[in-house]
Amino acid sequence: MRPPTGTGPPPRTAERAPARPECTCPAPVRHALRPSAFPTGPVCGAWWPRTDDLMTELPALAEAFDATRGGVSRMASHRDTWSVAPCDLSVTGHTVKAAWFASGFDPHLIRLFSYGVGRRDLLVVPPRTETATAALLMAAAADPALRLTVSELLAAERHLHAEDEAVREQGRLEQWEDEGGAPRHPSAPLSPPATVTVRDPLFASLRALPPRRREPR
């Protein structure tokens, strides 16, 4: 019998090898943790989930946390932060028990409990936060030189955002006046043109805040 020459009709669709499934690798977890050699402080870092679906987001965080801080066994968070609030969450290799609070718990905080390590608190950066703002908040939460609560970190970021908006508005006003807008008052000289540069103002502002008072035990 002669070997096939390859000139015959193509094989039927059912005889063709199945296509390889596309690789759907999970997106890397977006988090920053304070170095373990330093005290944890009010928070030990920050987490920037991509959605408000905790059942989808927690496994990647737990896996990253397991590698550096020990296996996550329990967690606690505010009920309104997430779309669902299950009692048990499946992560790689085990189940995480969840406790939910409707009050008395910061909505931007998640508390993780690890085997043999204890409690660790993370700032939860809202999913729709701008990238630059999220990066600054995560770096500040993980900075060993800062010992600020979640509320203090977010308040400092809002203050900086308001300052930047004021600088931009002043620049727009002066440009409008230079282009023939309303005349300036004689007693109000033109200030140098305002420029907004890429900078890292969050750390300077946070370190300028007065130290947090310790509550008496």
Legacy VTK file of the C-alpha trace (Angstrom):
# vtk DataFile Version 3.0
C-alpha trace
ASCII
DATASET POLYDATA
POINTS 217 float
0.000 0.000 0.000
1.353 3.361 -0.933
1.794 5.885 1.849
-0.547 8.875 1.721
0.773 11.656 -0.458
-1.158 14.483 1.165
-3.031 15.336 -2.012
-6.371 13.848 -0.958
-9.291 15.729 0.585
-8.741 17.402 3.989
-9.885 15.456 7.052
-13.402 16.031 8.271
-13.903 18.512 11.072
-14.651 15.727 13.530
-11.262 14.140 12.812
-9.209 17.262 13.462
-7.309 17.654 16.719
-9.188 19.831 19.194
-7.861 23.360 19.630
-5.877 24.020 22.764
-7.805 25.972 25.390
-6.629 29.511 25.901
-4.636 30.155 29.068
-6.684 32.294 31.437
-4.142 33.142 34.091
-5.584 35.048 37.055
-4.572 38.682 37.383
-1.915 39.303 40.055
-3.159 40.573 43.375
-2.656 44.303 43.916
-1.386 44.732 47.454
1.470 46.150 49.508
2.537 44.824 52.911
4.648 46.402 55.606
7.996 44.569 56.009
7.630 41.825 58.603
10.707 43.073 60.454
8.821 46.251 61.471
5.874 46.638 63.847
2.540 46.275 62.119
1.102 49.635 63.192
-2.625 50.375 62.845
-2.484 48.687 59.423
0.086 46.311 57.968
-0.490 47.310 54.356
-3.186 47.801 51.737
-5.163 45.830 49.185
-6.647 47.174 45.936
-9.227 44.641 44.681
-10.509 44.877 41.116
-14.179 44.357 42.026
-16.459 44.295 45.063
-16.962 40.522 44.710
-15.076 39.168 47.709
-15.580 35.535 46.685
-13.638 36.264 43.488
-11.021 38.600 44.958
-10.094 36.979 48.274
-8.383 33.786 46.982
-5.537 35.717 45.317
-5.035 37.870 48.412
-5.085 34.853 50.711
-2.530 33.051 48.540
-0.190 36.055 48.573
-0.714 36.508 52.310
-0.098 32.813 52.986
3.322 33.040 51.346
4.526 35.795 53.680
2.321 35.903 56.786
0.914 32.401 57.246
-2.333 30.747 56.199
-5.436 32.918 56.480
-8.041 31.147 58.616
-10.584 33.903 59.320
-11.460 37.393 58.150
-13.687 40.293 59.183
-15.012 43.225 57.188
-17.905 45.672 56.851
-21.035 44.233 55.278
-21.625 47.188 52.914
-18.154 47.000 51.353
-18.855 43.847 49.327
-21.631 42.694 47.021
-22.165 39.459 48.965
-21.317 38.434 52.515
-20.892 34.646 52.730
-19.985 32.933 55.994
-17.429 30.675 54.297
-15.084 31.618 51.465
-13.147 29.025 49.501
-9.468 29.768 48.936
-6.628 27.562 47.789
-6.527 24.464 49.961
-8.938 25.498 52.715
-11.917 27.612 53.759
-11.824 31.061 55.341
-14.494 31.835 57.944
-15.970 35.336 57.652
-17.406 37.711 60.254
-19.488 40.676 59.099
-20.174 44.007 60.802
-22.845 46.573 60.020
-21.401 49.231 62.369
-18.321 49.882 64.458
-16.024 48.630 61.684
-14.351 50.823 59.068
-15.739 50.091 55.574
-12.229 50.500 54.112
-10.688 47.836 56.349
-10.317 44.080 56.092
-9.000 42.065 59.030
-7.205 38.800 58.383
-6.380 36.162 60.991
-3.515 33.774 60.266
-2.385 30.534 61.868
0.192 31.295 64.545
0.525 34.954 63.484
-2.621 36.598 64.762
-4.505 39.581 63.405
-3.440 41.759 60.486
-5.427 44.784 59.249
-5.296 46.002 55.651
-6.571 49.201 54.079
-9.037 48.312 51.291
-8.616 50.766 48.409
-11.944 51.028 46.521
-11.802 49.209 43.161
-12.597 52.295 41.049
-9.840 54.431 42.602
-7.508 56.157 40.146
-4.222 54.333 39.676
-1.997 57.131 40.981
-4.107 57.600 44.100
-4.252 53.860 44.775
-0.480 53.528 44.414
0.128 56.330 46.909
-2.315 54.912 49.438
-0.846 51.411 49.208
2.708 52.695 49.577
1.742 54.861 52.550
-0.106 52.015 54.279
2.972 49.800 53.926
5.494 52.491 54.931
7.140 51.498 58.267
7.704 55.198 59.079
3.961 55.891 59.138
1.633 54.729 61.889
-1.725 56.003 60.698
-5.179 54.494 60.818
-7.285 53.807 57.743
-9.332 56.954 58.418
-6.200 59.093 58.723
-4.718 57.754 55.495
-7.904 58.443 53.542
-8.346 61.895 55.123
-4.807 62.869 54.135
-5.406 61.719 50.549
-8.632 63.751 50.333
-6.823 66.806 51.682
-4.091 66.477 49.067
-6.656 66.032 46.301
-8.417 69.240 47.382
-5.102 71.126 47.408
-4.238 69.929 43.902
-7.669 70.971 42.623
-7.159 74.440 44.118
-3.787 74.747 42.363
-5.296 73.697 39.040
-8.213 76.107 39.423
-5.847 78.979 40.190
-3.827 78.150 37.090
-6.948 78.088 34.908
-8.112 81.430 36.320
-4.790 83.144 35.688
-4.630 81.745 32.160
-8.160 83.036 31.475
-7.197 86.497 32.727
-4.051 86.541 30.583
-6.132 85.696 27.514
-8.441 88.709 27.952
-10.816 87.647 30.671
-11.961 89.807 33.572
-9.255 92.307 34.625
-7.409 91.617 37.820
-7.829 93.901 40.776
-4.873 96.353 41.015
-4.065 95.175 44.518
-3.918 91.527 43.405
-0.686 91.022 41.451
-0.393 88.081 39.121
1.241 85.145 40.801
3.627 82.871 38.881
1.822 80.389 36.622
0.700 77.389 38.574
2.123 74.072 37.447
1.087 70.621 38.521
3.999 68.224 38.404
4.262 64.523 39.003
5.283 64.325 42.610
4.844 62.274 45.737
3.069 64.675 48.114
1.243 62.089 50.154
4.199 61.076 52.293
5.168 64.657 53.144
1.601 65.479 54.102
1.146 62.323 56.132
4.370 62.806 58.059
3.358 66.412 58.781
0.254 65.235 60.625
0.481 65.243 64.426
1.158 61.816 65.934
-1.944 59.887 66.831
-2.681 59.898 70.535
-2.628 56.569 72.248
-5.836 55.673 74.019
-5.337 54.781 77.695
-5.732 51.104 78.393
LINES 1 218
217 0 1 2 3 4 5 6 7 8 9 10 11 12 13 14 15 16 17 18 19 20 21 22 23 24 25 26 27 28 29 30 31 32 33 34 35 36 37 38 39 40 41 42 43 44 45 46 47 48 49 50 51 52 53 54 55 56 57 58 59 60 61 62 63 64 65 66 67 68 69 70 71 72 73 74 75 76 77 78 79 80 81 82 83 84 85 86 87 88 89 90 91 92 93 94 95 96 97 98 99 100 101 102 103 104 105 106 107 108 109 110 111 112 113 114 115 116 117 118 119 120 121 122 123 124 125 126 127 128 129 130 131 132 133 134 135 136 137 138 139 140 141 142 143 144 145 146 147 148 149 150 151 152 153 154 155 156 157 158 159 160 161 162 163 164 165 166 167 168 169 170 171 172 173 174 175 176 177 178 179 180 181 182 183 184 185 186 187 188 189 190 191 192 193 194 195 196 197 198 199 200 201 202 203 204 205 206 207 208 209 210 211 212 213 214 215 216
